Structures are given as structure tokens and as C-alpha cells.
Amino acid sequence: TKYALRAGVEGTVSQALDVTGIRRARYRGLPKVRVQHAFSATALNVVRLDAWWTTDPLRTPRTSRLERLSHRLAG
């Protein structure tokens, strides 16, 4: 049960890094970084809502970055 919880959190963190690039802050100072993270979380929620409303998020196939790159280079 602990691993299932962690797997959900890891997926959220991975999606946040891919969508918003929050690994590094764009601004200096804690108040500005907090605002950036709040906007990043809001953007991630909007992306997830859009995916929920337009498709079934549980049935979309997942592809790795390497696979996406190979498709991009091939096409």
C-alpha cells in the first residue's frame, strides 16, 4: 500500500517536471518561487482537467522520452 501511494506521487512529480519544468526556479527569493510553484500547480491541474474532459486518462498509452524522440526523428 505504501508503494502504491508512492507510485501515484512519483507520477505527479514526473508530470509536473515534464509540463512545467519546476526542477529549477525561474526567480530568486522565496516569495517569488512560491508564486511560481502555485502557478505551476494550477497549470498542471488545468492540463489534467483538459485530459480528463477530452479523453479517458486511464486508457492513454504511455511512451518514454526516448520513444517520443525516435518518432519525432523518424517523421
C-alpha positions in Angstrom: 0.0 0.0 0.0 2.9 2.4 0.7 4.4 1.7 -2.7 1.1 2.3 -4.4 0.9 5.7 -2.8 4.4 6.5 -3.7 3.8 5.4 -7.3 1.0 7.9 -7.6 3.1 10.7 -6.1 6.0 9.9 -8.4 3.7 10.1 -11.4 2.5 13.5 -10.3 6.1 14.8 -9.8 7.2 13.4 -13.1 4.2 15.1 -14.9 5.0 18.4 -13.1 8.6 18.2 -14.3 7.6 17.5 -17.8 4.8 20.0 -18.1 6.1 23.0 -16.1 9.8 22.3 -15.7 9.8 23.2 -12.0 13.1 21.5 -11.2 14.8 24.9 -11.2 13.1 28.1 -10.1 13.0 30.9 -12.6 13.1 33.6 -10.0 15.1 34.4 -6.8 13.6 34.8 -3.4 11.2 32.5 -1.6 8.0 34.6 -2.2 8.5 34.6 -5.9 9.4 30.9 -6.0 6.2 30.2 -4.0 4.1 32.1 -6.6 5.8 30.3 -9.4 5.1 26.9 -7.8 1.4 27.9 -7.2 1.0 28.8 -10.9 2.8 25.6 -11.9 0.4 23.6 -9.8 -2.6 25.4 -11.3 -1.3 24.8 -14.8 -0.8 21.1 -14.0 -4.4 20.9 -12.7 -5.7 22.6 -15.9 -3.8 20.1 -18.1 -5.2 17.2 -16.1 -8.7 18.5 -16.3 -8.4 19.0 -20.0 -7.1 15.4 -20.4 -10.0 14.2 -18.2 -12.7 16.0 -20.2 -11.4 15.3 -23.7 -10.1 11.7 -23.3 -10.1 8.9 -20.8 -6.8 9.4 -18.9 -6.7 5.8 -17.7 -6.6 4.3 -21.2 -4.0 6.5 -22.9 -0.8 4.7 -23.6 2.4 6.0 -22.0 5.5 6.5 -24.1 9.0 7.1 -22.9 11.0 10.2 -23.9 13.3 8.0 -26.0 10.3 6.6 -27.9 8.9 10.1 -28.5 12.2 11.3 -29.7 12.6 8.4 -32.1 9.1 9.1 -33.5 10.0 12.7 -33.9 13.2 11.9 -35.7 11.6 9.3 -38.0 8.8 11.6 -39.1 
